[in-house]
């Protein structure tokens, strides 16, 4: 009896790949890179409306990862049911159209329908991300010729996709954002995706939607030019505007990501518009003799309001400023006036800049660095304050601007952190917010913290007199009253500093 023939093995029935290896690698590499470009640029695009916070970053990353997971799953599912060659071009083309229209859609929603902003933000990341993520399983299906090489094909294309994600991340962070506006990046990416769609469609002769989507990309670019944009300049970190004061001809407000960061009087650097800046000036004027030149380091630059004030009121003062955003520095010099020649602005991270300073080399350190409404967490910790203490002279003073609302969890934790490091700590703020007036409603906002060592006890009476002279309406507190205000708040450390979670930002868009 003759036995039935054995089925052919996977190795004995190879088929010709439907897609060349270079084309397959280019498609996977490019689509993976595009997903990361969209993700990173979305953070910049949303910052003026949602703030540049850990929550915003987490939301965008979460949506992007959801898109990748959804696209990979659906792409694999469809690849087994529909000829993959017919799906790649539409995936690239539709994603390109959505990407190109994203700046116009989000800015229009922020201007005219804020309630839709989060939904549109999710869709403009989710839709192109899922479509682009679907390209990899579609291409993988086309490249498989036999079961015997499944591992090789899947592993190779997975590696190529990961490489594309890395390149997309690096180019966006180090090249694209520093050279082009975010709207230009997304419109350009949309055009490139549409070009890829056209090339794939031409080869497969099964996709005729390119002309319509090309019109969509063009329309997206045109609409973006007419939709209101809050930016005068886009830097690596911020959407920047300089707004003239209608009530003061020489007054200018520096607005970063929709938040009022600094006020500069071009004609009078001693004019301090913001109450918290007047409070800082009051504390410094009470601590040091009038007109005595100081050696000062500023953590954060903004509009350089306080360095300008010190240069004007204390001739010979040497200001050194750590400002991470070179674009803001450029705006300062071109729109707000060049600072005093003895003011040096260093484009650097403030924590790293602090490390480079010599021990006992500064009379005064001013902490006023912000990303949105949050102090960068690594400038809030016991370890950071130890560096501040190291750099101050024995009779030096640290002054910091803090912002918080609600139960003031962050502000209380930061004052607890200062107490962990310095012998003398005081807090300046609105009476209701610091507990000196229990009859008023707590509103939150700005606080000014003061810290020094034993060689310089904080002169409460002189500081309060200076605050009253400047008509701030604020009070100063220390000692047992401050201990009660801090409550059970724990100091922040490099190991645990959940600043964004502790912070409760104001619904108003100002600092």
C-alpha positions, 0 to 999 in steps of 0.5 A, spaced: 500 500 500 502 506 498 503 511 503 500 518 502 505 524 500 507 528 505 506 535 505 511 540 502 515 543 508 515 551 509 522 551 506 520 547 499 515 552 498 518 559 498 514 565 494 517 571 491 517 577 496 511 582 494 516 588 496 523 589 496 528 589 502 530 596 501 523 599 500 520 595 506 526 597 510 524 605 508 517 604 509 518 601 516 523 606 518 520 612 515 513 611 518 516 609 525 520 616 525 514 619 523 510 617 529 515 620 534 516 626 530 508 627 531 509 625 538 514 630 540 511 636 536 504 635 539 507 636 546 510 643 543 503 645 539 499 643 546 504 647 551 501 654 550 494 651 551 495 645 556 501 647 559 508 644 559 507 639 565 508 632 567 501 631 566 501 633 559 507 629 557 504 623 560 497 624 556 501 625 549 506 619 550 500 615 553 496 617 546 502 615 542 503 608 545 495 607 544 496 609 537 502 604 536 499 598 539 492 599 536 495 600 529 500 594 530 494 590 532 489 592 526 495 592 521 496 585 523 489 583 523 487 587 516 494 584 513 491 577 513 484 579 510 486 584 505 492 584 500 497 589 504 499 592 498 492 595 497 493 598 504 500 601 505 498 607 500 492 609 503 495 609 510 500 613 509 496 618 505 491 619 510 496 620 516 499 625 512 493 629 511 491 629 518 498 631 520 498 637 515 491 639 518 493 638 525 496 645 527 490 649 524 485 644 527 488 645 534 489 652 534 482 653 531 479 649 537 483 653 542 481 659 539 474 658 538 472 651 541 476 650 547 472 644 550 474 640 544 481 641 544 483 635 548 478 631 544 482 633 537 489 633 540 487 625 542 485 624 535 490 628 531 495 623 535 491 617 535 489 617 528 496 618 524 499 614 529 495 608 528 495 608 521 503 609 521 504 603 526 499 599 521 505 600 516 510 595 519 505 589 520 503 590 513 510 590 510 512 584 514 506 580 511 509 582 504 516 580 506 515 573 508 516 568 503 516 562 508 515 560 515 522 558 515 524 565 515 519 568 519 524 570 525 529 573 521 524 578 517 520 580 523 526 581 527 529 585 522 523 590 520 522 590 528 529 593 529 529 598 523 522 600 526 526 602 532 532 605 529 526 609 525 523 611 532 530 613 535 532 617 528 525 621 529 526 623 536 533 625 535 532 629 529 526 632 532 529 634 539 535 637 536 534 639 529 527 640 527 524 644 533 530 649 533 530 650 526 523 650 524 516 652 527 512 646 529 506 648 524 512 648 518 514 641 521 507 638 521 505 640 514 512 638 511 511 631 514 504 631 512 507 632 505 512 627 505 507 622 507 503 624 502 509 623 497 510 616 500 503 614 499 503 617 491 510 613 490 507 606 493 500 607 490 504 608 483 507 602 484 501 598 486 497 601 481 491 600 486 490 607 490 487 613 486 486 618 492 493 622 492 490 628 488 485 629 493 489 628 499 494 633 496 489 638 496 488 637 503 495 638 505 495 644 501 489 646 505 492 645 511 498 649 510 493 655 508 488 654 513 494 654 518 497 661 516 490 664 517 488 661 524 490 665 530 497 663 533 499 666 539 507 666 538 511 671 535 517 666 536 517 659 537 523 657 541 526 650 543 522 650 549 516 656 548 511 659 544 514 666 545 510 673 545 512 680 547 505 684 549 505 692 549 502 695 555 496 699 553 497 703 559 504 704 559 508 706 553 514 703 555 511 697 558 512 690 555 510 683 558 514 677 556 508 671 555 511 664 554 506 658 552 500 663 554 503 665 561 505 672 563 512 671 565 515 677 566 514 685 565 519 690 563 519 697 563 524 699 557 524 706 560 525 705 567 528 698 570 526 700 577 519 699 575 516 693 578 509 691 575 508 684 578 507 684 586 512 678 587 517 681 583 516 687 588 516 682 594 523 680 592 526 687 591 523 688 598 527 682 601 533 684 598 533 691 599 532 690 607 537 685 607 543 689 604 545 696 605 542 701 599 546 701 593 551 696 595 553 692 589 552 685 589 554 678 586 548 675 584 546 668 581 539 668 577 536 661 576 532 662 570 532 669 566 525 670 563 525 677 561 531 679 566 526 684 570 530 683 576 537 683 574 535 690 570 533 692 577 539 690 581 543 693 575 540 700 576 539 701 583 546 697 585 551 700 580 557 695 579 552 689 581 555 683 577 549 679 575 550 672 572 543 668 569 542 661 568 537 661 562 536 654 558 532 657 552 537 661 547 530 663 544 528 667 550 535 670 551 534 672 543 528 675 544 530 679 551 536 682 547 532 684 541 525 686 544 526 688 551 533 691 551 540 689 552 541 688 559 547 692 563 554 690 561 555 687 567 550 682 566 552 675 563 546 671 561 549 663 560 544 659 556 545 653 560 540 648 565 540 652 572 542 646 576 548 645 572 550 652 572 549 652 579 554 646 580 559 650 576 560 656 581 565 656 586 563 656 594 562 662 597 562 666 591 555 669 591 551 674 595 544 673 593 541 667 589 534 668 586 530 662 584 525 664 578 526 658 573 519 656 571 516 651 565 509 653 565 507 654 572 511 649 575 519 650 578 523 644 574 523 639 579 530 638 580 531 645 582 526 644 588 530 639 592 534 638 598 540 636 594 539 643 589 538 647 596 545 644 598 548 647 592 545 653 593 548 654 600 554 652 598 555 657 593 552 663 598 557 667 602 556 666 609 551 672 610 548 670 603 541 670 602 537 665 597 530 668 595 525 664 591 519 665 587 514 659 588 507 658 585 501 654 588 494 654 589 489 649 593 491 646 599 498 649 597 502 642 597 508 644 593 509 650 596 509 647 603 513 642 601 518 647 598 519 651 604 520 644 608 525 643 604 528 650 605 528 648 613 532 642 612 537 646 609 538 653 612 537 655 619 533 661 617 527 661 613 521 666 612 515 666 607 512 672 604 505 672 601 498 674 601 495 674 609 490 669 607 495 664 604 500 664 609 495 664 615 496 671 618 489 673 616 484 667 617 478 671 616 479 671 608 479 666 603 485 663 601 486 664 593 493 662 592 498 664 587 505 667 588 509 666 594 516 668 596 521 664 600 527 667 604 533 662 606 539 664 610 544 661 614 546 663 621 551 669 619 544 673 616 538 672 620 532 675 616 530 682 619 522 681 619 521 688 621 525 691 615 522 686 610 515 688 612 517 695 612 519 694 605 513 690 603 509 696 606 513 701 602 512 698 595 504 697 597 504 689 596 499 688 601 503 682 603 506 679 610 512 675 612 512 670 617 517 665 620 518 661 626 512 657 629 507 660 625 511 658 619 511 651 622 504 650 623 503 653 616 508 647 613 504 642 617 506 635 615 509 637 608 515 633 607 522 635 604 523 634 597 529 630 594 532 628 588 529 621 589 522 623 590 520 630 588 513 629 585 512 637 584 507 636 578 503 632 582 503 636 588 502 643 584 495 645 583 495 651 578 491 657 577 485 656 572 488 663 570 494 663 564 499 668 568 504 667 573 
